[in-house]
Amino acid sequence: MSAPAGYLRACALADVPEDGAIGVEVRGTPVAIIRVGGEIFALRDVCSHEEVPLSEGDVYDHTVECWLHGSCFDLRTGKPTGPPATKPVPTYPVHTDGDDVYVSLPDQETS
């Protein structure tokens, strides 16, 4: 089995902690792969307030909280749910297949 067209392997499913995150790079794009309640989400691994990895923050209730200043982002939409961030972070479609996690990046981010 393989991923649908346009999806790239991000990591092994076993590498993603329960209710936690892992930071990976997919074709030069930093991506946070996050598991909450058995669901897998992917978003750009850069806080829109300060350029630090979101994958190093806390994960709870479909939210990731940036460790530096406490900005919170909805994992489903990338929209900020708490200050000081005001801009959303890009989210990416996710596909799991067997033991692997795949993401689909916009064309401009894979060139």
C-alpha positions as protocol buffer text, in pm:
chain_id: "A"
residue {
  index: 1
  type: MET
  ca { x: 0 y: 0 z: 0 }
}
residue {
  index: 2
  type: SER
  ca { x: 110 y: 357 z: -53 }
}
residue {
  index: 3
  type: ALA
  ca { x: 0 y: 713 z: 4 }
}
residue {
  index: 4
  type: PRO
  ca { x: -233 y: 900 z: -232 }
}
residue {
  index: 5
  type: ALA
  ca { x: -77 y: 1111 z: -506 }
}
residue {
  index: 6
  type: GLY
  ca { x: 71 y: 1432 z: -373 }
}
residue {
  index: 7
  type: TYR
  ca { x: 144 y: 1297 z: -26 }
}
residue {
  index: 8
  type: LEU
  ca { x: 499 y: 1269 z: 110 }
}
residue {
  index: 9
  type: ARG
  ca { x: 619 y: 1049 z: 395 }
}
residue {
  index: 10
  type: ALA
  ca { x: 671 y: 1257 z: 708 }
}
residue {
  index: 11
  type: CYS
  ca { x: 756 y: 1001 z: 976 }
}
residue {
  index: 12
  type: ALA
  ca { x: 671 y: 668 z: 1132 }
}
residue {
  index: 13
  type: LEU
  ca { x: 340 y: 661 z: 1319 }
}
residue {
  index: 14
  type: ALA
  ca { x: 522 y: 511 z: 1619 }
}
residue {
  index: 15
  type: ASP
  ca { x: 741 y: 825 z: 1638 }
}
residue {
  index: 16
  type: VAL
  ca { x: 441 y: 1048 z: 1716 }
}
residue {
  index: 17
  type: PRO
  ca { x: 374 y: 1052 z: 2092 }
}
residue {
  index: 18
  type: GLU
  ca { x: 22 y: 1018 z: 2232 }
}
residue {
  index: 19
  type: ASP
  ca { x: -109 y: 1369 z: 2297 }
}
residue {
  index: 20
  type: GLY
  ca { x: 221 y: 1508 z: 2177 }
}
residue {
  index: 21
  type: ALA
  ca { x: 419 y: 1628 z: 1879 }
}
residue {
  index: 22
  type: ILE
  ca { x: 725 y: 1557 z: 1671 }
}
residue {
  index: 23
  type: GLY
  ca { x: 902 y: 1803 z: 1443 }
}
residue {
  index: 24
  type: VAL
  ca { x: 1008 y: 1676 z: 1101 }
}
residue {
  index: 25
  type: GLU
  ca { x: 1123 y: 1824 z: 774 }
}
residue {
  index: 26
  type: VAL
  ca { x: 941 y: 1735 z: 452 }
}
residue {
  index: 27
  type: ARG
  ca { x: 1118 y: 1858 z: 139 }
}
residue {
  index: 28
  type: GLY
  ca { x: 1269 y: 2147 z: 329 }
}
residue {
  index: 29
  type: THR
  ca { x: 944 y: 2246 z: 503 }
}
residue {
  index: 30
  type: PRO
  ca { x: 933 y: 2224 z: 886 }
}
residue {
  index: 31
  type: VAL
  ca { x: 623 y: 2025 z: 981 }
}
residue {
  index: 32
  type: ALA
  ca { x: 483 y: 1947 z: 1326 }
}
residue {
  index: 33
  type: ILE
  ca { x: 309 y: 1608 z: 1334 }
}
residue {
  index: 34
  type: ILE
  ca { x: 75 y: 1603 z: 1633 }
}
residue {
  index: 35
  type: ARG
  ca { x: -138 y: 1326 z: 1782 }
}
residue {
  index: 36
  type: VAL
  ca { x: -441 y: 1409 z: 1998 }
}
residue {
  index: 37
  type: GLY
  ca { x: -699 y: 1152 z: 2102 }
}
residue {
  index: 38
  type: GLY
  ca { x: -583 y: 911 z: 1834 }
}
residue {
  index: 39
  type: GLU
  ca { x: -609 y: 1173 z: 1555 }
}
residue {
  index: 40
  type: ILE
  ca { x: -306 y: 1293 z: 1360 }
}
residue {
  index: 41
  type: PHE
  ca { x: -264 y: 1656 z: 1255 }
}
residue {
  index: 42
  type: ALA
  ca { x: 7 y: 1839 z: 1062 }
}
residue {
  index: 43
  type: LEU
  ca { x: 92 y: 2205 z: 1061 }
}
residue {
  index: 44
  type: ARG
  ca { x: 388 y: 2425 z: 979 }
}
residue {
  index: 45
  type: ASP
  ca { x: 633 y: 2385 z: 1265 }
}
residue {
  index: 46
  type: VAL
  ca { x: 691 y: 2759 z: 1303 }
}
residue {
  index: 47
  type: CYS
  ca { x: 497 y: 2985 z: 1539 }
}
residue {
  index: 48
  type: SER
  ca { x: 350 y: 3283 z: 1352 }
}
residue {
  index: 49
  type: HIS
  ca { x: 438 y: 3515 z: 1643 }
}
residue {
  index: 50
  type: GLU
  ca { x: 802 y: 3419 z: 1699 }
}
residue {
  index: 51
  type: GLU
  ca { x: 980 y: 3179 z: 1468 }
}
residue {
  index: 52
  type: VAL
  ca { x: 1024 y: 2888 z: 1708 }
}
residue {
  index: 53
  type: PRO
  ca { x: 914 y: 2525 z: 1665 }
}
residue {
  index: 54
  type: LEU
  ca { x: 556 y: 2458 z: 1771 }
}
residue {
  index: 55
  type: SER
  ca { x: 641 y: 2088 z: 1803 }
}
residue {
  index: 56
  type: GLU
  ca { x: 830 y: 2177 z: 2124 }
}
residue {
  index: 57
  type: GLY
  ca { x: 513 y: 2318 z: 2285 }
}
residue {
  index: 58
  type: ASP
  ca { x: 237 y: 2162 z: 2490 }
}
residue {
  index: 59
  type: VAL
  ca { x: -51 y: 1976 z: 2324 }
}
residue {
  index: 60
  type: TYR
  ca { x: -405 y: 1956 z: 2468 }
}
residue {
  index: 61
  type: ASP
  ca { x: -768 y: 1971 z: 2349 }
}
residue {
  index: 62
  type: HIS
  ca { x: -687 y: 2003 z: 1975 }
}
residue {
  index: 63
  type: THR
  ca { x: -451 y: 2289 z: 2062 }
}
residue {
  index: 64
  type: VAL
  ca { x: -75 y: 2337 z: 2052 }
}
residue {
  index: 65
  type: GLU
  ca { x: 71 y: 2603 z: 2280 }
}
residue {
  index: 66
  type: CYS
  ca { x: 399 y: 2768 z: 2181 }
}
residue {
  index: 67
  type: TRP
  ca { x: 657 y: 2725 z: 2456 }
}
residue {
  index: 68
  type: LEU
  ca { x: 808 y: 3073 z: 2414 }
}
residue {
  index: 69
  type: HIS
  ca { x: 520 y: 3320 z: 2469 }
}
residue {
  index: 70
  type: GLY
  ca { x: 214 y: 3095 z: 2507 }
}
residue {
  index: 71
  type: SER
  ca { x: 47 y: 3153 z: 2170 }
}
residue {
  index: 72
  type: CYS
  ca { x: -213 y: 2880 z: 2111 }
}
residue {
  index: 73
  type: PHE
  ca { x: -323 y: 2736 z: 1776 }
}
residue {
  index: 74
  type: ASP
  ca { x: -616 y: 2512 z: 1680 }
}
residue {
  index: 75
  type: LEU
  ca { x: -473 y: 2194 z: 1526 }
}
residue {
  index: 76
  type: ARG
  ca { x: -769 y: 2162 z: 1289 }
}
residue {
  index: 77
  type: THR
  ca { x: -753 y: 2513 z: 1140 }
}
residue {
  index: 78
  type: GLY
  ca { x: -415 y: 2660 z: 1235 }
}
residue {
  index: 79
  type: LYS
  ca { x: -594 y: 2968 z: 1367 }
}
residue {
  index: 80
  type: PRO
  ca { x: -462 y: 3130 z: 1684 }
}
residue {
  index: 81
  type: THR
  ca { x: -685 y: 3072 z: 1988 }
}
residue {
  index: 82
  type: GLY
  ca { x: -476 y: 3272 z: 2232 }
}
residue {
  index: 83
  type: PRO
  ca { x: -248 y: 3576 z: 2219 }
}
residue {
  index: 84
  type: PRO
  ca { x: 6 y: 3702 z: 2142 }
}
residue {
  index: 85
  type: ALA
  ca { x: -19 y: 3536 z: 1795 }
}
residue {
  index: 86
  type: THR
  ca { x: -268 y: 3694 z: 1553 }
}
residue {
  index: 87
  type: LYS
  ca { x: -182 y: 3511 z: 1229 }
}
residue {
  index: 88
  type: PRO
  ca { x: -271 y: 3146 z: 1160 }
}
residue {
  index: 89
  type: VAL
  ca { x: -14 y: 2880 z: 1078 }
}
residue {
  index: 90
  type: PRO
  ca { x: -63 y: 2661 z: 769 }
}
residue {
  index: 91
  type: THR
  ca { x: -218 y: 2318 z: 826 }
}
residue {
  index: 92
  type: TYR
  ca { x: -161 y: 2022 z: 595 }
}
residue {
  index: 93
  type: PRO
  ca { x: -375 y: 1724 z: 496 }
}
residue {
  index: 94
  type: VAL
  ca { x: -259 y: 1402 z: 666 }
}
residue {
  index: 95
  type: HIS
  ca { x: -284 y: 1039 z: 555 }
}
residue {
  index: 96
  type: THR
  ca { x: -176 y: 741 z: 760 }
}
residue {
  index: 97
  type: ASP
  ca { x: -98 y: 413 z: 591 }
}
residue {
  index: 98
  type: GLY
  ca { x: 17 y: 119 z: 799 }
}
residue {
  index: 99
  type: ASP
  ca { x: 309 y: 239 z: 1011 }
}
residue {
  index: 100
  type: ASP
  ca { x: 369 y: 566 z: 824 }
}
residue {
  index: 101
  type: VAL
  ca { x: 237 y: 923 z: 833 }
}
residue {
  index: 102
  type: TYR
  ca { x: 215 y: 1120 z: 507 }
}
residue {
  index: 103
  type: VAL
  ca { x: 141 y: 1489 z: 450 }
}
residue {
  index: 104
  type: SER
  ca { x: 38 y: 1689 z: 146 }
}
residue {
  index: 105
  type: LEU
  ca { x: 218 y: 2022 z: 114 }
}
residue {
  index: 106
  type: PRO
  ca { x: 110 y: 2310 z: -110 }
}
residue {
  index: 107
  type: ASP
  ca { x: 303 y: 2322 z: -436 }
}
residue {
  index: 108
  type: GLN
  ca { x: 490 y: 2637 z: -346 }
}
residue {
  index: 109
  type: GLU
  ca { x: 630 y: 2469 z: -32 }
}
residue {
  index: 110
  type: THR
  ca { x: 761 y: 2159 z: -210 }
}
residue {
  index: 111
  type: SER
  ca { x: 968 y: 2328 z: -480 }
}
